[in-house]
Amino acid sequence: MHREGLIARLPAGEDPDSLVRRRGGENMRGILTSAVPLVDALYDLLREAGGEATPEQRAAFRARLEASARRIPDRGLSAEYRQALLDRFFAGRRDARRRRGTTRPSTPRPNPAPDAVALERCRILTAILLRHPALLRDVEHAYLALDLAGPLTALRDALQEWAEAAEILDSQALMSHLTSSGLQAEAEQVLAAAPIPLPACASSAAMPAEAEAGWWHIFGFLYMDRLREEVAEAEAAFAREMTLDNQSRLKVRLEGLMRVQSGEPDGVELAA
């Protein structure tokens, strides 16, 4: 049952008339009081469809969330639902780990990045997307998790807004959009060779797979646990459907993770 953007779930086999006749108006008022927003009702419904106890189930659950958001005709609303659904998905994963009190096996990983180093990594991740905006479709939710500041936040907002309406995610078209939005100077600053030169993966000459693997490599220095989650979910998706797209998604994430775990530097900390 739906009212004012909320969903109230009725007992099986009941409609409002039968429920009032059988259980009274007070019971109906209690059900209406417990109504939840549409996005929460959708999330719970999709979770009930397959569970999330195993990596395979979690990957399938995430795929259902994204597929449901894509079915919304309005692109802006679709993007908002996708973000809200995935925000709750990742928040639930973090809460589950805290409740279990589990710790991951010890692996080589960088020390927490100083603010200046973290900011430089965020700049390079943004630069990669300015040169290769088509990657946004695959890294968008991870990119939204970055703690950005100032011009980087404005660029991310503009990039996301542009991508929602653009038919083809092309770097030249993106730069034209940023210029017309008054963000040309900010974009040029992100793409500058200072305070350190941009890595090869941020070059316009980089192949898409090289650019994305580099993106996940740098992202892993900021959010290692999140990168592990991305790899686990990509592995489960590929095990379920061995498509070229799923294989590619797994390969670039796994390559980024292996670079971080092996101690391969991204060049940021050394130059900072």
Long-range contacts (C-beta under 8 A, 24 or more apart in sequence): 1-31, 1-32, 1-35, 2-38, 3-32, 3-35, 5-37, 5-38, 6-35, 6-36, 6-37, 6-38, 7-35, 7-36, 7-37, 7-38, 7-40, 7-41, 8-32, 8-34, 8-35, 9-41, 39-81, 39-84, 39-85, 40-88, 42-68, 42-81, 42-85, 43-85, 43-88, 43-89, 52-92, 54-236, 55-232, 55-233, 55-235, 55-236, 56-236, 56-239, 56-240, 58-93, 58-232, 58-233, 58-236, 59-232, 59-233, 59-234, 59-235, 59-236, 59-237, 59-240, 60-236, 60-237, 60-240, 61-89, 62-86, 62-89, 62-233, 63-237, 65-89, 75-164, 75-165, 76-164, 79-160, 79-164, 82-141, 83-141, 83-144, 86-141, 90-141, 90-145, 90-226, 90-229, 93-229, 104-225, 104-228, 107-261, 108-261, 108-262, 108-263, 109-224, 109-260, 109-261, 110-221, 110-224, 110-260, 110-269, 113-221, 113-222, 113-269, 114-272, 116-272, 117-268, 117-269, 117-272, 118-147, 118-222, 119-149, 119-152, 120-195, 120-196, 120-268, 120-272, 121-218, 121-219, 121-221, 121-222, 121-266, 121-268, 122-146, 122-147, 122-148, 122-152, 122-222, 123-152, 123-190, 124-198, 124-199, 124-202, 124-218, 124-266, 124-268, 125-215, 125-218, 125-219, 126-152, 126-155, 126-156, 126-159, 126-190, 127-190, 127-191, 127-198, 127-202, 128-201, 128-202, 128-211, 128-214, 128-215, 128-218, 129-159, 129-215, 130-155, 130-159, 130-171, 130-174, 130-175, 130-178, 130-187, 130-190, 130-191, 131-171, 131-191, 131-202, 131-203, 131-204, 131-206, 131-211, 132-171, 132-204, 132-206, 132-208, 132-211, 132-212, 133-159, 133-163, 133-169, 133-170, 133-171, 133-174, 134-169, 134-170, 134-208, 135-208, 135-211, 135-212, 135-215, 136-160, 136-163, 136-169, 137-163, 137-169, 138-212, 138-249, 139-212, 139-215, 139-216, 139-219, 142-219, 142-223, 142-226, 142-230, 145-223, 145-226, 146-222, 151-183, 151-186, 151-189, 151-190, 152-190, 154-183, 154-186, 155-183, 155-186, 155-187, 155-190, 158-183, 171-204, 195-271, 195-272, 196-267, 196-268, 196-271, 196-272, 199-266, 199-267, 209-248, 209-251, 209-252, 212-252, 213-251, 213-252, 213-255, 213-256, 213-259, 214-256, 214-266, 215-256, 216-252, 216-253, 216-255, 216-256, 216-257, 217-255, 217-256, 217-259, 217-260, 217-264, 217-266, 218-256, 218-266, 218-268, 219-256, 220-256, 220-257, 220-259, 220-260, 221-260, 221-266, 221-268, 221-269, 224-260, 227-253, 227-256, 227-257, 227-260, 228-257, 231-257
